[in-house]
């Protein structure tokens, strides 16, 4: 295996590992479906405590799956790019398929 292929596989594992948590997967699905949102909006819509949501958003940011933009005192989170949304949308669609 070539080095760049090995690096891409390693990065893919990191991405999928980050998404392998129900809250993080729900956050990405929500951002893909409805667009950017503040922490408080995500907490309310997903019924997650603020401290837990901040923890999950930090993981998503560290994995470069979401970006944060300050708007006054609030931080708005959005998907880093369309690929992230495709990964989650396709995974959820596949999981919902009947056997």
C-alpha distances in whole Angstrom, upper triangle without the diagonal:
4,7,8,6,7,10,11,10,12,15,15,16,19,20,21,22,24,26,26,30,33,34,31,30,34,34,31,33,36,35,33,36,39,38,38,40,42,41,45,44,41,43,45,44,41,44,42,43,43,42,39,38,38,35,33,33,32,29,28,29,27,24,25,26,30,32,35,38,42,45,48,47,45,41,40,36,34,31,28,28,28,24,25,28,26,24,27,29,27,26,30,31,29,30,34,33,36,34
4,6,5,6,9,10,11,12,14,15,17,19,20,21,23,25,26,27,30,33,35,31,31,34,34,31,33,36,34,33,36,39,37,37,39,41,40,44,43,40,42,45,43,41,44,42,43,43,41,39,38,37,35,33,33,31,29,28,28,26,23,24,25,29,30,34,37,40,43,46,46,44,40,38,35,33,30,27,26,27,23,25,28,26,24,28,30,28,27,31,32,30,32,35,35,37,36
4,5,5,6,9,10,10,12,14,15,17,18,20,21,23,25,26,29,32,33,30,29,33,32,30,32,35,33,32,35,37,36,35,37,39,38,42,41,38,40,43,42,40,42,40,41,40,39,37,36,35,32,31,30,29,26,25,25,23,21,21,23,27,28,31,34,37,40,43,43,41,37,36,33,31,28,25,25,26,23,24,27,26,24,27,29,28,27,31,32,31,32,35,36,38,37
4,5,5,6,9,10,10,12,14,15,16,18,20,21,23,24,27,30,31,27,27,31,30,27,29,32,30,29,32,34,32,32,35,36,36,39,39,36,38,41,39,37,40,38,39,38,37,35,34,33,31,29,28,27,24,23,23,21,18,19,20,24,25,29,31,34,38,41,41,38,35,33,30,28,25,22,21,22,19,20,24,23,21,24,27,25,25,29,30,29,30,33,34,37,36
4,5,5,6,9,10,10,12,14,15,16,18,20,21,22,26,28,30,26,26,29,29,26,28,31,29,28,31,33,32,32,34,36,36,39,38,35,37,40,38,36,39,37,39,38,37,34,33,33,31,28,28,27,24,23,24,22,19,19,20,24,26,29,32,35,38,42,41,39,35,34,30,28,25,22,21,22,18,19,23,21,19,22,25,23,22,26,27,26,27,31,31,33,33
4,5,5,6,9,10,11,12,14,15,16,18,20,21,24,27,29,25,25,29,28,26,28,31,30,28,32,34,32,33,34,36,35,38,38,35,37,40,38,36,38,36,37,37,35,33,32,31,29,27,27,26,23,22,23,20,18,19,20,24,26,29,32,35,39,41,41,39,35,34,30,28,25,23,22,23,20,20,24,22,20,23,25,24,23,26,28,26,27,31,31,34,33
4,5,5,6,9,10,11,12,14,15,17,19,20,23,26,27,23,23,27,26,24,26,29,27,26,30,32,30,30,32,33,32,36,35,32,34,37,36,34,36,34,35,34,33,30,29,29,26,24,24,23,20,19,20,17,15,16,17,21,22,26,29,32,35,38,38,35,32,31,27,26,22,20,20,21,18,18,22,21,19,22,24,23,23,26,28,26,27,31,32,34,34
4,5,5,6,9,10,10,12,14,15,17,18,21,24,25,22,21,25,24,21,23,26,25,23,27,29,27,27,29,31,31,34,33,30,32,35,34,31,34,32,34,33,32,30,28,28,26,23,23,22,19,18,19,17,14,14,15,19,21,24,27,31,34,37,37,34,30,29,25,23,20,18,17,18,14,15,19,18,15,18,21,20,19,23,24,23,24,28,28,31,31
4,5,5,6,9,10,10,12,14,15,16,20,23,24,21,20,24,24,21,23,26,25,24,27,30,28,28,30,32,31,34,34,30,32,35,33,31,33,31,33,33,32,29,28,28,25,23,23,22,19,18,19,18,14,16,16,20,22,26,29,32,35,38,38,35,31,30,26,25,21,19,19,19,16,16,19,18,15,18,21,19,18,21,23,21,22,26,26,29,29
4,5,5,6,9,10,11,12,14,15,18,22,23,20,20,23,23,21,23,26,25,24,27,30,28,28,29,30,29,33,33,29,31,34,32,30,32,30,31,31,29,27,26,25,23,21,21,20,17,16,17,15,12,14,15,19,21,24,28,31,34,37,36,34,30,29,25,24,21,19,19,20,17,16,20,19,16,19,22,21,19,22,25,23,24,27,28,31,30
4,5,5,6,9,10,11,13,14,17,20,21,17,17,21,20,18,20,23,22,21,24,26,25,24,26,27,26,30,30,26,28,31,30,27,30,28,29,28,27,25,23,23,21,19,18,17,14,14,14,12,9,11,12,15,18,21,24,27,30,33,33,30,26,25,22,20,17,15,16,17,14,13,17,17,14,16,19,19,18,21,23,22,23,26,27,30,30
4,5,5,6,8,10,11,12,15,18,19,16,15,19,19,16,18,21,20,19,22,25,23,24,25,27,26,29,29,25,27,30,28,26,29,27,29,28,27,25,23,23,21,18,19,18,15,14,15,14,10,12,12,15,18,22,25,28,31,34,34,31,27,25,22,20,17,15,15,15,12,11,14,14,11,13,16,15,14,17,19,18,19,23,24,27,27
4,5,5,6,8,10,10,14,17,18,15,15,19,19,17,19,22,21,21,24,26,25,25,26,28,26,30,29,26,27,30,28,25,28,26,28,27,26,23,22,23,20,18,18,18,14,14,16,14,11,13,13,17,20,23,26,29,32,35,34,31,28,27,23,22,18,17,18,18,15,14,17,16,13,14,18,17,15,18,20,19,19,23,24,26,26
4,6,5,6,9,10,13,16,17,13,14,18,17,15,18,21,20,20,23,25,24,23,24,25,23,27,27,23,25,28,26,24,26,24,25,24,23,20,20,19,17,15,15,14,11,11,12,10,7,10,11,14,17,20,23,26,29,32,31,28,25,24,20,19,16,15,16,18,15,13,16,17,13,15,18,18,16,19,22,21,21,24,26,28,29
4,5,5,6,9,11,14,15,11,11,15,14,12,14,17,16,16,19,21,20,20,21,22,21,25,24,21,22,25,24,21,24,22,24,23,22,20,18,18,16,13,14,14,10,9,11,10,6,9,8,11,15,18,21,24,27,30,29,26,23,21,17,16,13,12,13,14,11,9,12,13,10,11,15,15,13,16,18,18,18,21,23,26,27
4,5,5,6,9,12,14,11,10,14,14,12,14,17,17,16,19,22,21,21,22,24,22,25,25,21,23,25,23,21,23,21,24,24,23,20,19,19,17,14,15,16,12,11,14,13,10,12,10,14,17,20,24,27,29,32,31,28,25,23,19,18,15,15,15,16,13,10,13,13,9,10,13,13,11,13,16,15,15,18,20,23,23
4,5,5,8,11,13,10,11,14,15,14,16,18,19,19,21,24,23,23,23,24,22,25,25,21,22,25,24,20,22,20,22,22,21,18,17,18,15,13,14,14,10,11,14,12,10,13,12,15,18,21,24,27,30,32,31,28,25,24,20,19,17,17,18,19,16,13,16,16,13,13,16,16,14,16,19,18,17,20,22,25,25
4,5,7,10,10,7,9,12,12,11,13,16,16,16,19,21,20,19,20,20,18,21,21,18,19,22,21,18,20,17,19,19,18,15,14,14,12,9,10,11,7,7,10,9,7,10,9,11,15,17,21,23,26,29,27,24,21,20,16,16,14,14,16,17,15,12,14,15,12,12,16,16,14,16,19,19,18,21,23,26,27
4,6,8,9,6,5,9,10,8,10,13,13,14,16,18,18,18,18,19,18,21,20,16,18,20,18,16,18,16,19,19,18,15,14,15,13,10,11,12,9,8,12,12,9,12,9,11,15,17,21,24,26,29,28,24,21,19,16,15,13,14,15,15,13,10,11,13,10,8,12,13,11,12,15,15,14,17,20,23,24
4,7,9,7,7,10,12,11,13,15,16,17,19,21,21,21,21,22,20,23,22,18,19,21,20,16,18,17,19,20,19,16,15,17,15,11,14,15,11,11,15,15,12,15,13,15,19,21,24,27,29,32,30,27,24,23,19,19,17,18,19,19,16,13,14,15,12,11,14,14,11,12,16,15,13,16,19,22,22
4,6,5,6,8,10,11,12,14,16,16,18,20,20,20,19,20,18,20,19,16,16,18,17,13,15,13,15,17,16,12,12,14,12,9,12,13,10,11,14,15,13,16,14,15,18,20,23,26,28,30,28,25,22,21,18,18,17,18,20,20,18,15,16,17,14,12,15,16,13,13,17,17,15,17,20,23,24
4,6,5,6,9,10,10,12,14,15,16,18,19,19,18,19,17,18,17,14,14,16,14,10,12,11,14,16,16,12,12,15,13,10,13,15,13,13,16,17,16,18,15,16,19,20,24,26,27,30,28,24,22,21,18,18,17,19,20,20,19,15,15,17,15,12,14,16,13,12,15,16,13,15,19,21,22
4,5,5,6,9,10,10,12,14,15,16,17,16,15,15,13,14,14,10,10,13,11,8,10,8,11,12,13,9,8,11,10,7,9,12,11,11,14,16,15,16,14,14,17,17,21,22,24,26,24,21,18,17,15,15,15,17,19,19,19,15,15,17,16,12,15,17,15,14,17,19,16,18,21,24,26
4,5,5,6,9,10,11,12,14,15,15,15,14,15,13,15,15,11,12,15,13,10,13,11,13,13,14,10,9,11,10,6,7,10,8,7,11,12,11,13,10,10,14,15,18,20,22,25,23,20,17,16,13,13,12,14,16,16,16,12,12,15,13,10,13,16,14,13,17,18,16,18,22,24,26
4,5,5,6,9,10,11,12,14,15,15,15,16,15,17,16,12,14,16,14,11,14,13,16,17,17,14,12,14,14,10,11,13,11,10,13,15,13,14,11,12,15,17,20,23,24,27,26,22,19,17,14,13,12,14,15,15,14,10,10,12,10,7,10,12,10,9,13,14,13,15,18,21,23
4,6,5,6,9,10,10,12,13,13,13,14,13,15,13,10,11,13,10,7,11,11,14,15,16,13,11,14,14,11,11,15,13,12,15,17,16,16,13,13,16,17,20,22,23,26,24,21,18,16,13,13,12,15,17,16,16,12,11,14,13,9,11,13,12,10,14,15,14,15,18,21,23
4,5,5,6,9,10,10,11,10,10,11,10,12,11,7,9,12,10,8,11,10,13,13,14,12,9,11,12,9,8,12,11,9,12,15,14,14,11,10,12,13,16,18,19,22,21,17,15,12,10,10,10,13,14,14,15,11,11,14,13,10,12,15,14,13,16,18,17,18,21,24,27
4,5,5,6,8,10,10,10,11,13,13,15,13,10,13,15,13,11,15,14,17,16,18,15,12,14,14,11,10,13,12,9,11,14,12,12,8,8,11,13,16,19,20,23,22,19,16,13,10,8,7,10,11,11,11,8,7,10,10,7,9,12,12,11,14,16,16,17,20,23,26
4,6,5,6,9,10,11,12,15,15,16,14,11,14,15,12,11,15,15,18,18,20,17,14,17,17,14,13,16,15,12,15,18,16,15,12,11,15,16,19,21,22,25,25,21,18,15,12,11,10,13,13,12,12,9,7,9,10,6,7,10,10,9,11,14,13,14,17,20,23
4,5,5,6,7,9,9,12,12,13,11,8,11,12,9,9,13,13,16,16,18,16,13,15,17,14,13,16,16,13,15,19,17,17,13,12,14,15,17,19,20,23,22,18,16,13,11,10,10,14,14,13,15,12,9,12,13,10,10,14,14,12,14,17,17,17,20,23,26
4,5,5,5,6,7,10,11,13,11,9,13,14,11,11,15,15,18,17,19,17,14,15,17,14,12,15,15,12,13,17,16,14,11,9,11,12,14,16,17,20,20,16,14,10,8,6,6,10,11,11,12,10,8,12,13,10,11,15,15,14,16,19,19,19,22,26,28
4,6,6,8,11,14,15,17,14,13,16,17,14,14,18,18,21,20,22,20,17,18,20,16,15,18,17,14,15,18,16,15,11,10,13,15,16,19,20,23,23,20,17,14,11,8,7,10,10,8,10,8,5,8,10,8,8,11,13,12,13,16,17,17,20,23,26
4,6,9,11,15,16,17,14,13,16,16,13,13,17,18,21,21,23,22,18,20,22,18,17,20,20,17,18,22,20,18,15,14,16,17,19,21,21,24,25,21,19,15,13,11,10,14,13,11,13,12,8,11,13,10,9,12,14,12,13,17,17,16,19,22,25
4,7,8,12,14,15,11,11,15,14,11,13,16,18,20,20,22,21,17,19,21,18,17,20,21,17,18,22,21,19,16,14,15,16,17,19,18,21,22,18,16,13,11,10,11,14,14,13,16,14,11,14,16,14,12,16,17,16,17,20,20,20,23,26,29
4,7,10,13,14,11,11,15,15,13,14,18,18,21,19,22,21,17,18,20,17,15,18,19,15,16,20,19,17,14,11,12,12,13,15,15,19,19,16,14,10,9,6,8,11,11,11,14,13,10,14,16,14,14,17,19,17,19,22,22,22,25,28,31
4,7,10,12,10,10,13,14,13,14,17,17,19,17,19,19,15,15,18,16,13,16,17,14,14,18,17,15,13,10,9,9,10,12,12,15,16,12,10,6,5,4,7,10,12,13,15,14,12,16,17,16,16,20,21,20,22,24,25,25,28,31,34
4,7,8,6,6,10,11,10,12,14,14,15,14,16,16,12,13,16,14,12,15,17,14,14,18,18,17,14,11,11,10,10,11,11,14,14,10,8,5,5,7,10,13,15,16,18,16,15,18,19,17,18,22,22,21,23,26,25,25,29,32,35
4,5,5,6,9,10,11,12,14,13,13,11,14,14,11,11,14,13,11,14,16,14,14,18,19,17,16,12,12,9,9,10,9,11,10,7,6,4,6,9,12,15,18,19,21,18,18,21,22,20,21,25,25,23,26,29,28,28,31,35,37
4,5,5,6,9,10,10,11,10,10,7,10,10,7,7,11,11,9,11,14,13,13,16,18,17,16,12,12,10,11,11,12,13,11,8,7,7,7,11,14,16,19,20,22,19,18,22,22,20,21,25,24,23,26,28,27,28,31,34,37
4,5,5,6,9,10,10,9,9,7,11,12,9,10,13,13,12,15,17,16,17,20,21,21,19,16,16,14,14,14,13,14,12,9,9,10,11,14,17,19,22,23,25,22,21,25,25,22,23,27,26,24,27,30,28,29,32,35,38
4,5,5,6,8,10,10,11,10,13,14,10,12,15,14,13,16,18,17,17,21,22,21,18,15,16,14,15,15,14,15,14,11,11,9,10,12,15,18,20,21,23,20,19,22,23,20,21,24,24,22,24,27,26,26,29,32,35
4,5,5,6,8,8,10,9,12,11,8,10,13,11,10,14,15,14,15,18,19,18,16,13,14,13,15,15,16,18,16,12,11,10,9,11,13,17,19,19,21,17,16,20,20,17,18,22,21,19,22,24,23,23,27,30,32
4,6,5,5,5,6,6,9,9,6,9,12,11,11,14,16,15,17,19,20,20,18,16,17,16,17,17,17,19,17,13,13,12,12,15,17,20,22,23,24,20,19,23,22,19,21,24,23,21,24,26,24,25,28,31,33
4,6,5,7,8,9,13,12,10,13,16,15,15,18,19,18,20,23,24,24,21,19,20,18,19,19,19,20,18,15,15,14,14,16,19,22,24,24,26,23,21,24,24,21,22,25,24,22,24,27,25,25,29,31,34
4,6,8,11,12,15,14,11,14,17,15,15,18,19,18,20,23,23,23,20,18,19,18,20,20,20,22,20,17,16,14,14,15,17,20,22,22,23,20,18,21,21,18,18,22,21,18,21,24,22,21,25,27,30
4,6,9,11,13,11,9,13,14,12,13,16,17,16,18,21,21,21,18,17,19,18,20,21,21,23,21,18,17,16,14,15,17,20,22,21,22,19,17,20,20,16,17,20,19,17,19,22,20,20,23,26,28
4,7,9,12,10,9,13,14,13,15,18,18,18,20,23,23,24,21,19,21,20,22,23,23,24,22,19,18,18,17,19,20,23,25,25,26,22,21,24,23,20,21,24,22,20,23,25,22,22,26,28,31
4,6,8,7,6,10,11,10,12,15,15,15,18,20,20,21,19,18,19,19,21,21,22,23,20,17,17,16,16,18,19,22,24,25,25,22,21,24,23,20,21,24,22,20,24,25,23,24,27,30,32
4,6,5,6,9,10,11,12,14,16,17,18,20,21,22,21,19,20,19,21,20,21,22,19,16,16,17,16,19,21,23,26,27,28,24,24,27,26,23,25,27,26,24,27,29,27,27,31,33,35
4,5,5,6,9,10,10,12,14,15,16,18,20,21,19,17,18,16,18,17,18,18,15,13,13,14,14,17,19,21,24,26,27,23,23,26,26,23,25,28,26,25,28,30,28,29,33,35,37
4,5,5,6,9,10,11,13,14,15,17,19,20,19,17,18,16,19,18,20,20,17,15,14,16,15,19,20,22,25,27,27,24,24,27,26,24,26,29,27,26,30,31,29,30,34,36,38
4,5,5,6,9,10,11,13,14,15,17,19,18,16,18,17,19,20,21,22,19,17,16,16,15,18,19,21,24,25,25,21,22,25,23,21,23,26,24,23,26,28,26,27,30,33,35
4,5,5,6,9,10,10,12,14,15,16,15,13,14,13,16,17,18,20,17,14,12,13,12,14,15,18,20,22,22,19,19,22,21,18,21,24,22,21,24,26,24,25,29,32,34
4,5,5,6,9,10,10,12,14,15,14,12,13,12,14,14,17,18,15,13,11,12,11,14,15,17,20,22,23,19,20,23,22,20,23,26,24,23,27,28,27,28,32,35,36
4,6,5,7,9,10,11,13,14,14,13,14,14,17,17,20,21,19,16,14,15,13,16,17,18,21,23,23,19,20,23,22,20,23,25,23,23,27,28,26,28,31,34,35
4,5,5,6,9,10,11,12,11,11,13,13,16,18,20,22,20,17,14,14,12,14,14,15,18,20,19,16,17,20,18,16,19,21,19,19,23,24,22,24,27,30,32
4,5,5,6,8,10,10,9,8,9,9,13,14,17,19,17,14,11,11,8,10,11,12,16,18,18,14,15,19,17,16,19,21,20,20,23,25,24,25,29,32,33
4,5,5,6,9,10,10,9,10,10,13,15,18,20,18,15,12,13,11,13,13,13,17,19,19,16,18,21,19,18,21,24,22,23,26,27,26,28,31,34,36
4,5,5,6,9,9,9,11,12,16,18,21,23,21,19,15,15,13,14,13,13,16,18,17,14,16,19,17,16,19,21,20,20,24,24,23,26,29,32,33
4,6,5,6,5,6,8,10,14,16,19,22,21,18,14,13,10,10,9,10,13,15,14,11,13,16,14,13,16,18,17,18,21,22,22,24,27,30,31
4,5,5,6,5,6,8,11,14,17,20,19,16,12,12,9,10,9,9,12,15,15,12,14,17,16,16,19,21,20,21,24,25,25,27,30,33,35
4,5,8,8,9,11,15,17,20,23,21,19,16,16,13,14,13,11,14,17,16,14,17,19,17,18,21,23,21,23,26,26,26,29,31,34,35
4,5,8,10,13,16,19,22,25,24,21,18,17,14,13,11,10,12,15,13,11,14,16,14,15,18,19,18,20,23,23,23,26,28,31,32
4,6,7,10,14,17,20,23,22,20,16,15,12,11,9,7,9,12,12,10,13,15,14,15,18,19,19,20,23,24,24,27,29,32,33
4,7,10,14,17,20,23,22,19,16,14,10,9,6,5,8,10,9,6,9,12,11,11,14,16,15,17,19,21,21,23,25,29,30
4,7,10,13,16,19,19,16,12,10,6,5,4,5,8,11,11,8,10,13,13,13,15,18,18,18,21,23,23,24,27,31,32
4,7,10,13,16,16,13,10,8,6,5,6,5,9,12,14,11,13,16,17,16,18,21,21,22,24,26,26,28,30,34,36
4,7,10,13,12,10,6,6,5,7,9,9,12,15,17,15,16,19,20,19,21,24,24,24,27,29,29,30,33,36,38
4,6,10,10,8,6,5,6,8,11,11,14,17,19,18,18,22,23,22,23,26,27,27,29,32,32,33,35,39,41
4,6,7,6,4,6,9,11,15,15,18,21,23,21,22,25,26,25,27,30,30,30,32,35,34,35,38,42,44
4,6,5,6,7,10,13,16,17,20,22,25,23,23,26,28,26,27,31,31,31,33,36,36,36,39,42,45
4,6,8,10,14,16,20,21,23,26,28,26,26,30,31,30,31,34,35,34,36,39,39,39,42,46,48
4,7,10,13,17,20,21,24,27,29,26,27,30,31,29,31,34,34,33,36,38,38,38,42,45,47
4,6,10,13,17,18,21,23,26,23,23,27,27,26,27,31,30,30,32,35,34,35,38,41,44
4,6,10,13,15,18,20,22,20,20,24,24,23,24,28,27,27,30,32,31,32,35,39,41
4,7,10,12,15,17,19,17,17,21,21,20,21,24,25,24,26,29,29,29,33,36,38
4,7,9,12,14,16,13,13,17,18,16,18,21,21,21,23,26,26,26,29,33,35
4,6,9,10,13,10,10,14,15,14,15,18,19,19,21,23,24,25,27,31,33
4,5,7,9,7,7,11,12,11,13,15,16,17,19,21,21,23,25,29,31
4,7,8,7,9,12,12,13,15,17,18,19,21,23,23,25,27,31,33
4,6,6,7,9,11,12,13,15,17,18,19,21,22,24,26,29,31
4,5,5,6,9,10,11,12,14,16,16,18,20,21,23,26,28
4,5,5,6,9,10,10,12,14,15,16,18,20,21,25,26
4,5,5,7,9,10,11,13,14,16,17,19,20,24,26
4,5,5,6,8,10,11,12,14,15,16,18,22,24
4,5,5,6,8,10,10,12,14,15,16,20,22
4,6,5,6,9,10,11,12,14,16,19,21
4,5,5,6,8,10,10,12,14,18,20
4,6,5,6,9,10,11,13,16,18
4,5,5,6,9,10,11,14,16
4,5,5,6,9,10,14,15
4,5,5,6,9,12,14
4,5,5,6,10,13
4,5,5,9,10
4,6,8,10
4,6,9
4,6
4
